[in-house]
Amino acid sequence: MKILILNREPALWLNTLSAVLGLVVTFNVGLTEAQAGWIVAGVSAVLGAIAAILTRPIAVQAFTTLIATVASAVAAFGYEVRPTTTAAINFTVLAILMFITRGQVSPNTQDQTTPPPQAV
């Protein structure tokens, strides 16, 4: 069973959603630098983990999630930067990695009702 969201791969939608939520932080919604950093890094980590579960191989999406989350966390907690900068770093890293790794992931196609192969 191939898992698709609106006829597209889940990794594409979830990474796009993560970038858009990061963009919302840039609209000066009254968050401190620390709050914006936690939100951007947390959303990136959670949605990236979901995308990794829904795609194969897991390593490519896990790597994309790790890099985007670490970049956001370093920007938010390693340096004193505005929330807009943190969100911009997250968006840029996600966009670049999403297009680089796009051809290397596919939706999880393992049917849950089919038993896994067994050794002979």
N, C-alpha and C positions, 0 to 999 in steps of 0.2 A: 504494500500500500504506500503510495507516494504522498507525502504530506506537503500540500501547497497552501499558501495563503493568498487568496485572490489571484490564483493562477501564477503566482510567483514563488520563488524559493523563500523559505522562512528566514534564512540568514540575511537576505536582502532587505526584507521588511523590518526585521528586528533591529538591524544595524541602522537603518534609516530612522526608525522610531527613536532609537537612542540618541542619534545626532539631533533630531528635531527637539527632543526634550532638553538636550543641552543648549539648543538655540533659545528655548524659552527663558532659560536663566539669563541670557544676555539682555533681555528686555527690562532690566532694572526693576524686578518685582519685590525689592526690599530685602534681599538676602545678604547676609554678610559673606565675606570671602570663604570662611570655614563652612557655612551652610551650603553655599553653592558648590564648593568642592566635594562635600559629602554626597550631595544630590547627583552631581554629574558622574562622579566615580562609581557611586552605588548603582545608579540606573545602567551605566555602561556594563558593570560587572554582572548584574542580574539578567539583563536582556541578552548579553553575550553568552552567558551560561545556558540560557534557554535555547538560543540559536545553535550552540554546540551540541546540545542533546538532539536537536532536530535535523542535524546534517551529518554527513559522513565524508571524509574522515573528520573525527572530532578535533584532531590536533590543529588543523588550519584555523578553524573558528576559535578554538581556545587560545591560540597564539594571538589572533587579532584582538580578542577580548582582553588578554593580559596586557598587551602593548597599549591599547586605548585607555584602560583603567589606570595603569601605572603612569602614563603621560598626564592624565587628568589629576591624579593624586600628587604627583611631583609639582605640577603647576599650582595646585591649590595649597599644598601643605609645605612644600620645599621652598617656595618663594612667595613673597607677598605681592600677589597680582590680583587684579580686579576679576570678579566673576565672569565678565565678558571674555577675558583672556583665557580663563580655564575652559570655558565652553568652546571657544574658537580652537584651542589645541585639541580637545576631544573630537570636535567635528572634523578637523583636518586629518587627524590620524585615522579616524574611522573611514573617511572617504577614500583616502589613499590606499589603506590596507584592503578595503572592500573591493576596490577595482583590481588590485594586484592579485588577490586570492580568489576572485570570482570564479575563474575556470577550474579551480581545484577542489571545490566543494559541490555536493549535490544533496538533495533532500534524502532523508532516511527512507530507504525503500524496503526495508525488512518488514514483511507482513507478520503481525503479532500472532496470527493463528497458525502459521507454518512453523513446525518444529525446526530447531537449528540442525545443521548437518552433524552426523555422528561418524566417529572413526570406525573403520571396518576391521 
